[in-house]
Amino acid sequence: MISKDLLEYRPCVGIALFNNKGHVFVGERIDTPNAWQMPQGGIDEGEDVSSAALRELSEEIGTSKVEILKIADKKIRYDLPDRLISTLWNGKYRGQEQIWVAARFTGLDSDIDLNAFDIPEFISWQWVELSEILNLIVPFKREIYRDVIKMFGDI
């Protein structure tokens, strides 16, 4: 097994999607019951952050009916637990380096379709207060979400 220290971070975008009540979207991962997260995913080569965010939303929640409000000016990194490194992304990355985007959902709840993409990421979803997300997130991502709350707590 290759040393974790020699692996790179996967370039990634995360989206804090706010509804008109100021709550954020979280989805329950289909592969990890009771593990919730905001939409996120890799940034493809040559893709800018806004385009990646809209593509990820389309793939993960079936809609990109959003207005981008803010793109964070700092990147946030997290390391995967050692047990997951060899199983995710073919063992190529030690974790993710994320750029977070705050967006306002401009559609209706009925526009959200978790089965829009061939391989769904989420089994269920809900709108929650931004301050409540730490209670839902898997432990190894909690520091990231603390930073997201600080970055977008004024929205």
TALINDA-V349529 format. One record per helix or strand of 3 or more residues. SS is the DSSP state (@ for helix, = for strand). FROM is the first residue (numbers start at 1). TO is the last residue. If there is no record, write none. Layout:
ss=SS from=FROM to=TO
ss=SS from=FROM to=TO
This chain:
ss=@ from=4 to=6
ss== from=8 to=18
ss== from=24 to=29
ss== from=40 to=42
ss=@ from=49 to=61
ss== from=66 to=71
ss== from=76 to=79
ss=@ from=82 to=85
ss=@ from=89 to=91
ss== from=93 to=105
ss=@ from=109 to=111
ss== from=122 to=128
ss=@ from=130 to=135
ss=@ from=139 to=152
